[in-house]
């Protein structure tokens, strides 16, 4: 977007959006940022109108995404068995990864009372339920309801959200993270799995790829170079947070030179784990062949 990285083979126009676009619904788009879950579900269901690139432009651990009330006695995913949980979307990539934490702790997802709704009242522009019918233990929040107020007034025992409510950053917050040390839990997760979960990726319409077969590889190379320069700049301009330099040094020691690698091989284990979760959680009606997502 700054123009520092350019291709000699094609012109790239990037339009910044407040909401992830539905690439297939917009004729003027050749591609764009796409939900990992929606892409995987489409390919698993035989829809190959999008060609996904193993370029995960959004990824992150999910332990930090579970909030409870400040006075709650809940401290681990095992405590959420048979709980009442609100979450920002049902088939979402991030919430799929978060529910996987409960499954790995032996929690029966079918025994939880789920409610899908906005983090705060008034949020619009997001498909929260997906194309398939919701399971019987999942309901949709009513008009004007929000997860934040539902957690505060006791309707929910916990909520799952990728973005934190503003009050969490103040001294009088009514909420806290479920994990007392979510950073430590996330580090353990990485040591066990070897990856940071992918959330969104780049995808290009197949009609475009059929015309320019070289384009997916060229785009991956372009975004890889962009990420390299971004990392270089962050290591030089370490003033976006008081202790960012220490964070960057610690991250390099733990993850190596690149904590968010692009490419099919580098993301094979993560992709396979995600496809397994989609089916295990009942979001994908049939197993998804992870090898086919980036064939």
Secondary structure, DSSP 8 states (H G I E B T S, - for coil): --SSS--SS--------SS---GGG-TT-SEEEEEHHHHHHHHHTT--SEEEEEEEEEE--SGGGEEEETT----SGGGGTT-EEEES-SS-HHHHHHHHHHHHTT--GGGSEEEE--SSTT--S---S-SS---TTEEE--TT--HHHHHHTTS-SEEE-SS--GGGGSTT-SEEESSTTHHHHHHHHHHHHSS--EEEEEEEEHHHHHH-TTHHHHHHHHHHHHHHHHHHHHHH---SSTTHHHHHHHHHHHH-S-SS--STGGGHHHHHHHHHHHHHTTSSSS---HHHHT-
